[in-house]
Structures are given as C-alpha cells and as structure tokens.
Amino acid sequence: MELRQLEYFVAVAEEQSFTRAAERVHISQSGVSAQIRQLEREVGAELFDRSARTATLTVAGKAALDHARAALAAAGAVGQAVDEVTDLVRGRLTIGMVIGCTVTPLFDALAAFHRAHPGVELSLLEENSDRLVEGVRAGTLDLALAGSATATLAGLHTLTIVSERLVAAVPTGHPLTQQQRVTLRDLEAHPVACMPPGTGLRTVFDQACAAQRRQPVIALQASAADAIADLAARGLAVAILCDSMVAHHRDRLVALPIDDVETPALLSLVWRAAQSPALRQLLRHARHAFGKPAPALRDLARSGSHANQ
C-alpha cells in the first residue's frame, strides 16, 4: 500500500468521479483507476461501486476513508516537521532596528538564538522606524525593533518594550524650569531640538502639535538622543526626548514633562502574522530577553537603546 494510492482513493471519494479525481491529482484517469484497483487487491475488497455514473463508496470504502485521510495527514505532518528542522538548520533571518540603537536584550536574544541554531544566517540593519515597519510589511524584514506612536499596527504583531511620555529637556536656569507645568504652547517660544521625521518619538510630537494646532520651530534635528541632549545642554534648543533618554544627562539637564502630550512614545518588536519556524524560535528568545524586568530596561535607558525611536 502506497501513499499515492491513498491520495487517489481520497480524491475519487471526495470528487465522486474518477475523471475529476484524475484532474485533481494531475495524472490520467487510467492511472487513477489502475492504482485504485491495486489498492482494492491489497485490502481484499472493492472500495467503490462503479455501476452508476458517479463513483460511490462501498461499505468497505466508507470504513477505509477516515483512516486514509488520517494516514495522509500524518505523512504531511512528517514532511512539515522535516521542513521546520531544515529551516532551522540552513535558514536566514533579517532583523531591523532603529538607527543609533544599542539594545542589549535584543543582542542577547540574537546571541542565544545563534547558539541554539548556528546554521541560520542572521542579518542586522539600521533604519528609521517608519521604514522598518514598511520593511516588515513588505517581507524584506522578518523582525524589527521600531519606534511608534501606537501599540497597534494594522496587519502586524507587536510586543511593546518601552512606553514613555515625552519630556522637554533644558539646562538648569532655563526659563522653562521656573514654570510649574510645560505645554506645547510654551515650546512655541523656544527653538526645539528633536529627532527627524520617520522616528516614533517625532511622530508622537508632530501628531500632538497638529491636534492642538501648535507650531513650535524645529530648529535642530539629530538621530541620536545624546546629540540632542548635548545641543540642549549648550543652550541651543529645548530637547524633545523621553525621560530615560535624559537619565544620564541629569547633571546638565532638567527633564520637564510636557503636560498636554499624553500619548507615549513606544519602542516595540514588530513582525508579520505568518512566521517561519526560525522566526518563531527567535521570538521565543526575544520574549525571554526582554522579559527580564529591571536590569534589561535600565540597560536600555543607559545605553540609549531607543535613541532613534
């Protein structure tokens, strides 16, 4: 008994026709008939009643149908298991991350995955968040660590790593430090330093300004949080950052929450719904790496990991 015989048997049973079954399995009708006859000889019973215009199952055929389907499903599962192992032996994954990042948990996840599956080739590239999301959608990236203004991206899965509100960072003695609260209206009186368009943080800031019809002057732009902080520390502009980005500049800057920007800037892992076996394993390592609470997130802040959200 061969799997192809069972496949032809199931095809005839479902199509109720040797002709249509032959078209379905892409061989001649005589070939299907010959294989079914061979199967009937092996099981010792006729499986189809051929006296009518349609091929109908005999009692023996009905008894055999479910078992034939189960055998074909089991054979398919074996093939899928082999394919998954093969993919993990010689696959390839392309990962994207925001420019200027040093994301210790992501690197830990990549290292752990590489140790477990050394045959999978890993590629890592940097880009602005909007282009990273586009890359995941287009399938040129398997996984991305990207900044955004929302935790929901249509058609994609996300895992939020960092969620922080925006702050205005200014040097000690700056006029804004004399106020009890800072708003977008206040920022219109000062030049602003911010990240470029296409980053998650800038998207949050621009959307908040548009919603309130505020137009602060973006005088300076930089892709790295440290550069923006340095510009602000020298009195050149008010830096728009997240609180943790200012954390290791506390000796030079004061972080003032922007009261009327409630939407947080997010840093998230982003991937498509369809996952290869290799990506599923990488996501498992990533969830483990980012799931370590305090040390991982403090390291994120210290290293400037969401420097280009």
C-alpha positions as CSV (number, residue, x, y, z in Angstrom):
1,M,0.0,0.0,0.0
2,E,1.4,3.4,-1.1
3,L,0.6,6.9,0.0
4,R,-0.2,7.9,-3.6
5,Q,-2.8,5.1,-3.7
6,L,-4.5,6.6,-0.6
7,E,-4.3,10.0,-2.1
8,Y,-6.1,8.8,-5.3
9,F,-8.6,6.9,-3.2
10,V,-9.5,10.0,-1.1
11,A,-9.6,12.2,-4.3
12,V,-12.1,9.8,-6.0
13,A,-14.2,9.6,-2.8
14,E,-14.4,13.3,-2.5
15,E,-14.9,14.1,-6.2
16,Q,-17.2,11.1,-6.7
17,S,-15.6,10.8,-10.1
18,F,-12.5,9.1,-11.5
19,T,-12.3,11.8,-14.2
20,R,-12.4,14.7,-11.8
21,A,-10.1,12.9,-9.4
22,A,-7.5,12.4,-12.2
23,E,-7.7,16.2,-13.0
24,R,-7.2,17.0,-9.3
25,V,-4.1,14.8,-8.8
26,H,-2.7,15.6,-12.3
27,I,-2.5,12.1,-13.8
28,S,-4.5,10.2,-16.3
29,Q,-7.8,8.6,-15.5
30,S,-6.5,5.2,-16.4
31,G,-3.6,5.8,-13.9
32,V,-6.0,6.6,-11.1
33,S,-8.2,3.5,-11.9
34,A,-5.1,1.2,-12.0
35,Q,-3.9,2.4,-8.6
36,I,-7.3,2.1,-7.1
37,R,-7.6,-1.4,-8.4
38,Q,-4.2,-2.3,-6.9
39,L,-5.3,-0.8,-3.6
40,E,-8.5,-2.9,-3.7
41,R,-6.5,-6.1,-4.3
42,E,-4.3,-5.3,-1.4
43,V,-7.1,-4.7,1.1
44,G,-9.2,-7.5,-0.3
45,A,-12.4,-5.6,-1.0
46,E,-13.9,-3.2,-3.6
47,L,-13.9,0.4,-2.4
48,F,-16.2,1.9,-5.0
49,D,-19.4,1.0,-6.6
50,R,-18.8,1.5,-10.3
51,S,-22.3,0.6,-11.6
52,A,-23.6,4.1,-11.5
53,R,-22.5,7.3,-13.3
54,T,-20.8,8.5,-10.1
55,A,-18.2,6.7,-8.1
56,T,-19.8,5.9,-4.7
57,L,-18.1,4.3,-1.8
58,T,-18.9,0.8,-0.8
59,V,-19.3,-0.2,2.9
60,A,-15.6,-1.1,2.9
61,G,-14.7,2.2,1.2
62,K,-16.6,4.2,3.8
63,A,-14.8,2.3,6.6
64,A,-11.4,3.0,4.9
65,L,-11.9,6.7,4.1
66,D,-11.2,8.2,7.5
67,H,-8.2,6.1,8.0
68,A,-6.8,7.0,4.6
69,R,-7.3,10.7,5.4
70,A,-5.5,10.2,8.8
71,A,-2.6,8.4,7.1
72,L,-2.2,11.3,4.6
73,A,-2.4,13.9,7.4
74,A,0.3,12.0,9.4
75,A,2.5,11.9,6.3
76,G,2.1,15.6,5.8
77,A,3.0,16.3,9.4
78,V,6.2,14.3,9.0
79,G,7.1,16.4,6.0
80,Q,6.3,19.6,7.8
81,A,8.4,18.6,10.8
82,V,11.3,17.9,8.4
83,D,10.8,21.2,6.7
84,E,10.9,23.1,10.0
85,V,14.1,21.3,11.1
86,T,15.6,22.1,7.7
87,D,14.6,25.8,8.0
88,L,16.3,25.9,11.4
89,V,19.5,24.3,10.0
90,R,20.0,26.5,7.0
91,G,17.5,29.4,7.1
92,R,18.0,33.1,7.1
93,L,16.5,35.9,9.2
94,T,16.8,39.7,8.6
95,I,16.3,41.9,11.6
96,G,16.0,45.7,11.6
97,M,16.5,48.2,14.4
98,V,16.3,51.9,14.8
99,I,19.3,53.9,13.9
100,G,21.8,54.6,16.8
101,C,20.5,51.8,19.0
102,T,22.4,49.7,21.4
103,V,19.8,47.3,22.6
104,T,21.3,44.8,25.0
105,P,18.3,42.5,25.3
106,L,17.9,42.3,21.5
107,F,21.6,41.4,21.2
108,D,21.2,38.8,24.0
109,A,18.3,37.3,22.1
110,L,20.3,37.1,18.8
111,A,23.2,35.5,20.6
112,A,21.0,32.9,22.3
113,F,19.3,32.1,19.1
114,H,22.6,31.8,17.2
115,R,23.9,29.3,19.9
116,A,20.8,27.2,19.6
117,H,20.6,27.4,15.7
118,P,24.1,28.2,14.3
119,G,23.0,27.2,10.8
120,V,20.5,30.1,10.5
121,E,22.2,33.2,8.9
122,L,21.4,36.4,10.7
123,S,21.4,39.9,9.1
124,L,21.0,43.1,11.1
125,L,20.4,46.6,9.7
126,E,19.6,50.0,10.9
127,E,16.9,52.4,9.6
128,N,14.3,54.9,10.7
129,S,11.2,53.4,12.4
130,D,8.7,54.1,9.6
131,R,11.0,52.3,7.0
132,L,11.5,49.4,9.4
133,V,7.7,48.9,9.6
134,E,7.4,49.2,5.9
135,G,10.1,46.5,5.6
136,V,8.3,44.1,7.8
137,R,5.1,44.7,5.8
138,A,6.9,44.1,2.6
139,G,8.6,41.0,3.8
140,T,12.1,42.3,3.4
141,L,12.5,42.2,7.2
142,D,11.5,39.3,9.4
143,L,11.5,41.2,12.6
144,A,12.1,44.9,13.6
145,L,12.7,46.9,16.7
146,A,10.9,50.1,15.9
147,G,9.5,53.2,17.5
148,S,5.9,54.2,17.0
149,A,3.1,56.3,18.3
150,T,0.7,53.4,18.7
151,A,0.9,49.8,20.0
152,T,-1.4,48.6,17.2
153,L,-0.1,48.4,13.6
154,A,-2.6,47.1,11.1
155,G,-1.7,43.6,9.9
156,L,1.3,43.2,12.2
157,H,2.0,41.8,15.6
158,T,3.8,43.9,18.1
159,L,5.4,43.5,21.5
160,T,5.9,46.8,23.4
161,I,9.3,47.0,25.0
162,V,9.4,50.7,26.3
163,S,6.5,53.1,26.7
164,E,7.4,56.6,27.9
165,R,5.9,60.1,27.7
166,L,7.8,63.0,26.1
167,V,9.7,65.5,28.2
168,A,11.3,68.9,27.4
169,A,14.9,68.8,28.5
170,V,16.6,72.1,29.3
171,P,19.7,73.2,31.2
172,T,19.5,74.4,34.8
173,G,18.4,78.0,34.9
174,H,16.4,77.9,31.7
175,P,13.2,80.0,31.8
176,L,11.0,76.8,31.5
177,T,12.3,75.5,34.8
178,Q,10.6,78.3,36.6
179,Q,7.2,77.1,35.4
180,Q,5.0,74.6,37.3
181,R,3.9,72.9,34.1
182,V,5.2,72.9,30.5
183,T,2.8,72.7,27.5
184,L,3.2,72.7,23.7
185,R,2.2,76.4,23.7
186,D,5.2,77.1,25.9
187,L,7.5,75.4,23.5
188,E,6.5,77.7,20.7
189,A,8.5,80.5,22.4
190,H,11.8,78.5,22.1
191,P,13.7,76.7,19.4
192,V,13.3,72.9,19.6
193,A,15.8,70.1,19.0
194,C,14.1,66.8,18.0
195,M,14.6,63.6,16.1
196,P,13.9,63.6,12.4
197,P,10.6,62.6,10.7
198,G,10.1,58.9,10.4
199,T,11.0,58.2,14.0
200,G,8.4,57.1,16.6
201,L,9.2,60.0,19.0
202,R,8.9,62.6,16.3
203,T,5.6,61.1,15.1
204,V,4.2,61.4,18.7
205,F,5.4,65.0,18.9
206,D,4.1,66.0,15.4
207,Q,0.7,64.4,16.0
208,A,0.3,66.2,19.3
209,C,1.2,69.5,17.8
210,A,-1.1,69.0,14.9
211,A,-4.0,68.0,17.2
212,Q,-3.6,71.3,19.1
213,R,-2.6,73.4,16.1
214,R,0.7,74.3,17.6
215,Q,3.8,75.0,15.5
216,P,7.0,75.0,17.6
217,V,10.1,75.7,15.5
218,I,12.2,72.5,15.0
219,A,15.5,74.3,14.7
220,L,17.8,71.3,15.2
221,Q,17.4,67.7,14.3
222,A,19.6,64.7,15.2
223,S,19.2,60.9,15.0
224,A,20.8,60.2,18.4
225,A,19.4,61.1,21.8
226,D,22.8,62.0,23.1
227,A,23.4,64.5,20.3
228,I,20.0,66.2,21.0
229,A,20.8,66.3,24.8
230,D,24.2,67.9,24.1
231,L,22.6,70.6,21.9
232,A,20.1,71.3,24.7
233,A,22.8,71.4,27.4
234,R,24.6,74.1,25.4
235,G,21.5,76.2,25.4
236,L,20.9,75.9,21.7
237,A,17.4,74.5,21.9
238,V,14.8,72.7,24.1
239,A,15.3,69.0,23.6
240,I,12.2,66.8,23.0
241,L,13.1,63.3,24.3
242,C,11.8,60.6,26.6
243,D,12.7,60.7,30.3
244,S,15.1,57.7,30.2
245,M,17.0,59.4,27.3
246,V,17.8,62.2,29.6
247,A,18.7,59.9,32.6
248,H,22.4,60.0,32.2
249,H,22.4,63.8,31.5
250,R,20.9,64.7,34.8
251,D,24.0,66.7,35.8
252,R,23.4,69.0,32.9
253,L,19.7,68.9,32.0
254,V,16.3,69.1,33.8
255,A,13.6,66.9,32.3
256,L,10.2,68.6,32.3
257,P,7.1,66.5,31.4
258,I,5.0,68.0,28.6
259,D,1.6,68.1,30.2
260,D,-0.6,68.1,27.1
261,V,1.3,65.3,25.3
262,E,-0.3,62.3,26.8
263,T,0.5,59.7,24.1
264,P,3.7,57.8,24.9
265,A,6.4,57.1,22.5
266,L,6.7,53.3,22.1
267,L,9.6,51.0,21.3
268,S,8.3,47.7,20.0
269,L,9.2,44.4,18.3
270,V,7.2,44.2,15.1
271,W,6.6,41.1,12.9
272,R,4.1,39.7,10.4
273,A,1.4,37.2,11.3
274,A,3.0,34.5,9.1
275,Q,6.1,33.2,10.9
276,S,8.8,30.8,9.7
277,P,10.0,28.2,12.2
278,A,13.2,30.2,12.6
279,L,11.3,33.4,13.4
280,R,9.2,31.6,16.0
281,Q,12.3,30.5,17.8
282,L,13.9,33.9,17.6
283,L,10.7,35.5,19.1
284,R,10.8,33.0,21.9
285,H,14.4,34.1,22.7
286,A,13.4,37.8,22.4
287,R,10.4,37.4,24.8
288,H,12.8,35.8,27.3
289,A,15.4,38.5,26.9
290,F,13.0,41.4,27.1
291,G,11.1,39.8,29.9
292,K,13.9,40.3,32.4
293,P,12.4,43.2,34.3
294,A,14.6,45.8,35.9
295,P,18.1,45.2,34.6
296,A,17.1,45.0,31.0
297,L,15.1,48.2,30.9
298,R,17.6,50.1,32.9
299,D,20.3,49.0,30.5
300,L,18.1,50.1,27.7
301,A,17.9,53.6,29.2
302,R,21.6,53.8,29.9
303,S,22.7,52.6,26.5
304,G,20.4,54.9,24.6
305,S,18.7,52.0,23.1
306,H,15.6,53.9,21.9
307,A,17.9,56.7,20.7
308,N,16.0,56.8,17.4
309,Q,12.5,55.9,18.3
